[in-house]
């Protein structure tokens, strides 16, 4: 029988790394980037928003896909010591993040490409607190999962 190269614990580790990167990125967007959109010249705002979407999407989309994929794989290849319900809760949080992204953030950002609108910007910033909170909760939750799995994978 061939030796296993990649364990479920390794899968959990790369999943935690993806979630940590996304959590840091979303906090940067929430605290620095989105508020800085306010006050740009209206005639150049659409171009700024278009470039901003391309750059943030270049970072967010592959990481979100990878996080979702590894969350699904963890449901199939559960690390020892981790109750299944922990992983289902984590997957549910990923689903909440995706739902928020597609129902709140993406439509708001698409409207802002057309030009500055204070109400749409407020919806973007306020709505993004959902993702910021969910990713933060996920990261804290995953540290607990990681601790459970690490306790079963010693030596």
C-alpha positions as CSV (number, residue, x, y, z in Angstrom):
1,X,0.0,0.0,0.0
2,X,1.5,3.4,-1.0
3,X,2.3,5.8,1.8
4,X,-0.1,8.7,2.2
5,X,1.5,12.0,1.2
6,X,-1.3,14.4,2.3
7,X,-3.2,13.7,5.5
8,X,-6.6,15.2,6.6
9,X,-4.6,17.1,9.2
10,X,-2.5,18.7,6.4
11,X,-5.8,19.5,4.6
12,X,-7.0,21.3,7.8
13,X,-3.7,23.3,8.0
14,X,-4.0,24.6,4.4
15,X,-7.7,25.3,5.1
16,X,-6.8,27.4,8.2
17,X,-4.2,29.3,6.2
18,X,-6.7,30.1,3.5
19,X,-9.2,31.3,6.1
20,X,-6.5,33.4,7.9
21,X,-5.5,35.1,4.6
22,X,-9.2,35.9,3.8
23,X,-9.8,37.1,7.3
24,X,-6.9,39.5,7.1
25,X,-7.9,40.6,3.6
26,X,-11.5,41.3,4.5
27,X,-10.5,43.4,7.6
28,X,-8.2,45.4,5.3
29,X,-11.0,46.0,2.9
30,X,-13.5,46.9,5.7
31,X,-11.3,49.2,7.6
32,X,-9.0,50.7,5.0
33,X,-10.2,50.3,1.4
34,X,-14.0,50.6,1.5
35,X,-14.0,53.7,3.7
36,X,-11.3,55.3,1.4
37,X,-13.7,55.2,-1.5
38,X,-15.6,58.1,-0.1
39,X,-14.5,61.5,-1.3
40,X,-13.2,60.6,-4.8
41,X,-14.0,62.9,-7.6
42,X,-17.3,61.7,-9.1
43,X,-16.0,61.9,-12.7
44,X,-13.2,59.4,-12.0
45,X,-14.9,57.2,-9.4
46,X,-16.3,54.6,-11.8
47,X,-12.8,53.9,-13.2
48,X,-11.4,53.7,-9.6
49,X,-14.0,51.2,-8.7
50,X,-13.4,49.1,-11.8
51,X,-9.7,48.9,-11.1
52,X,-10.4,48.2,-7.4
53,X,-12.7,45.4,-8.3
54,X,-10.2,43.8,-10.5
55,X,-7.4,43.9,-7.9
56,X,-9.5,42.8,-5.0
57,X,-11.2,40.1,-7.1
58,X,-7.8,38.8,-8.2
59,X,-7.0,38.2,-4.5
60,X,-10.4,37.2,-3.1
61,X,-11.9,34.9,-5.7
62,X,-9.2,32.3,-5.9
63,X,-8.8,32.2,-2.1
64,X,-12.6,32.0,-1.6
65,X,-12.8,29.1,-4.1
66,X,-9.9,27.3,-2.4
67,X,-11.4,27.9,1.0
68,X,-14.8,26.5,-0.2
69,X,-13.1,23.5,-1.8
70,X,-11.1,22.6,1.2
71,X,-14.1,23.1,3.5
72,X,-15.9,20.5,1.3
73,X,-13.0,18.1,1.3
74,X,-12.8,18.3,5.1
75,X,-16.4,17.1,5.3
76,X,-15.2,14.0,3.3
77,X,-11.8,13.6,5.0
78,X,-12.4,14.6,8.6
79,X,-9.3,14.8,10.8
80,X,-9.1,12.6,13.8
81,X,-10.5,14.1,17.0
82,X,-12.7,16.6,15.2
83,X,-16.5,16.1,15.6
84,X,-18.3,16.2,12.2
85,X,-20.6,19.0,13.4
86,X,-17.7,21.3,13.8
87,X,-16.9,20.9,10.1
88,X,-20.5,21.3,9.1
89,X,-20.8,24.6,11.1
90,X,-17.6,25.8,9.3
91,X,-19.0,24.9,5.9
92,X,-22.2,26.7,6.9
93,X,-20.2,29.8,7.7
94,X,-18.5,29.6,4.2
95,X,-22.0,29.4,2.7
96,X,-23.1,32.5,4.6
97,X,-20.0,34.4,3.4
98,X,-20.7,33.4,-0.2
99,X,-24.4,34.3,0.1
100,X,-23.4,37.7,1.5
101,X,-20.9,38.2,-1.2
102,X,-23.3,37.5,-4.1
103,X,-26.4,39.2,-2.6
104,X,-24.8,42.3,-0.9
105,X,-21.2,43.1,-1.9
106,X,-21.1,42.2,-5.6
107,X,-24.3,44.0,-6.5
108,X,-23.3,47.1,-4.5
109,X,-19.8,47.1,-6.1
110,X,-21.4,46.7,-9.6
111,X,-23.6,49.7,-9.0
112,X,-20.6,51.8,-7.8
113,X,-18.8,51.0,-11.1
114,X,-21.5,53.2,-12.7
115,X,-20.6,56.1,-10.4
116,X,-20.5,57.3,-6.9
117,X,-23.6,56.9,-4.8
118,X,-23.5,57.5,-1.1
119,X,-26.4,55.1,-0.3
120,X,-24.8,52.2,-2.3
121,X,-21.5,52.9,-0.6
122,X,-23.1,52.7,2.8
123,X,-24.8,49.4,1.8
124,X,-21.4,48.1,0.8
125,X,-19.6,49.1,4.0
126,X,-22.5,48.1,6.3
127,X,-23.1,44.8,4.4
128,X,-19.5,43.9,4.4
129,X,-19.6,43.7,8.2
130,X,-21.5,40.4,7.7
131,X,-18.5,38.9,5.8
132,X,-16.0,40.4,8.2
133,X,-17.8,38.9,11.2
134,X,-18.3,35.5,9.6
135,X,-14.7,35.2,8.5
136,X,-13.5,36.3,12.0
137,X,-15.8,33.8,13.6
138,X,-14.6,31.1,11.2
139,X,-11.0,31.8,12.0
140,X,-11.6,31.6,15.8
141,X,-13.7,28.5,15.3
142,X,-11.0,26.8,13.1
143,X,-8.3,27.4,15.8
144,X,-10.5,25.3,18.1
145,X,-10.8,22.6,15.3
146,X,-7.1,22.8,14.7
147,X,-6.4,22.3,18.5
148,X,-8.7,19.3,18.6
149,X,-7.0,17.7,15.6
150,X,-3.5,18.5,16.8
151,X,-4.3,16.7,20.1
152,X,-5.1,13.5,18.1
153,X,-2.2,13.8,15.6
154,X,0.8,14.0,18.0
155,X,3.9,12.0,17.2
